Each structure stands twice: as structure tokens, then as C-alpha cells.
Amino acid sequence: MKVRKFIEEIYSSDALYNSARLEEYLHPEITLEWNSSKGFLKMRKKDIILLTKELERTYISMRSDISHLLKDDKTVTIRYKHYGKTIENPSEEVLLASFITIWEIKDDKLFYGYQMSQLY
């Protein structure tokens, strides 16, 4: 699969809050370096899956609104806003954060990510 299409498939699906589905896309040796408005995180596969499981418990739905998707060889940069509906208020979708992530792909899986986010 083409890497740009691969990233678009992930972010257009429910994979970011569906740990079983997300796991299909993750390389066993994945690393995500995440600079957020709350600080720096370096996450491995188990950390990413745990975060996704927490999102599953908190949100009834989530979606990404992609504004930019750029490919360069085996890397893809994606810029998007992330929205969610909480269990406590399922009728209101709220903007959670704005993200930009650069992904390196290895063996047709997410291998190394550099991510920045800003909460709303």
C-alpha cells in the first residue's frame, strides 16, 4: 500500500480509539515522540495501546479532520484536528486538540512518529 494512503486510512477510521484495530497498524518496535502542551512523552507500542484503551473507555466516538497530508519517500506528515463525543455528553462533539505528526513507515507499519499537539 502507498504510504500516504496508509496514513489516510488510519486517521479516517476509528483506529485512534479502537486498540484492536490500531494494533494492526503498529510496528512491534514503534516509538512515538510526542511534544504536547502538557510536556514530552516517549511512547512505545504498549504505551500507545494503553492510551487507546483509555480513549475507548472515555469517548463514544472520535474523528480526525485532516487538513494536510504530505508524503516524502517513506515519511508522511499529517496535520489534523481531533474531535470526540464523551460518554457523559454523547450529543455534543468537542474539539480536543490540534496535531501535526510525521510518520516513518517500516514493513508497512507505523514505525517512528514525531508528534506535536495543542489542547483546546
N, C-alpha and C positions, 0 to 999 in steps of 0.2 A: 504494500500500500504506500502511496505517496505520503511523505511526512506531513505536509500541510493538511491534507485531507484527514490524516490520522488524528492530528490535534483538534481539528474542527469537529470530528466525530465525538471525541471525548467531551469537549466543552458544550456541545449541543445536546448531549444526552444527560441522563441522570447520574452519571458516573461519579461526580464530585460529592454526592451524598448517598451513594449506593456502594458500600465497601466491597461486596462480592463482584460487582461489575468493574469497579475501579481496579481491583487486584489483577484483572485480566490485562490491563494496560501497563502495569508496573514491572520494570526490570527487577530481578531479585536483588541487585546491588544499587538500587536507586538512591540518590541523595537529592534533597531539596534544600537549598539555602534560601531562607525567607527573611527579608527585611520588612517588618511591618511597623505600623505606627506604635505598636506596643514593644518593639525590640526585635532582636535577631533570633531566629531558630534555625538549627540544622537538623533536618529530619531524615530518617531512614525509612525503609518500607513499613516496618511495624508502627512507627510514629504516624505515618500518613494514614494507614488503615485505622488506627485508633481515633484519629481526628475525624475521619469519615464516619466512623460508627457513632461518634458523639453528635455529628450533624444529623445522622439518621434519627437519633432519639429526640432531637430538638425541633427539626423542621419537617413539615408535611410535604413541602415541595421547595425546590430551588431551581434557579435558572441563571445562565450567563448570557449577557448581552454583549456580543463580540463587536468591537469597533475596528480593530486592526488584527490582521493575521499575515505575518511576513515570513517568508522562507529564505534560508541561505544555506545551501548544501544540506547538512544533516541537522541543522537547528531551525527551530520555528519560534518566532516571537508572537505572543498573543497579548492583546490589551482588551480588557473586558470589565464590565460591572457585574457584580454578583447580587442577585435578589433572592429573597426567601420568604416563605409563609410559615410562621411558627405554629406549633400545636396550640398555644394559648390564644392565638388570633388568626385562624385559618382563612378569614375573609380578606385580610389585608396583606399585600405583598410589600415588603420593605427593601430598600436599597441597603445592602450590608457593607459593601466595600468596593473599591476600585482596584484593579490588579494589572500588573504587567509581568509576564513570565517569559523567560527564554528557556526552551527545552532542547536538550540534546537527546537524540534517539539512538538506541543501540539494540540490535537484534529485534527491531520492530516494536520496541517498548520504550516507555519514558525512562531515561537513564539518569540525567543530571538536569536539575532545574535551578534557575536563579529567578527569584520572585520578589517583587516589591508590592506592598499594598497600603491603602489608606482607608481607615474606617470612616463611615458616615454617621 
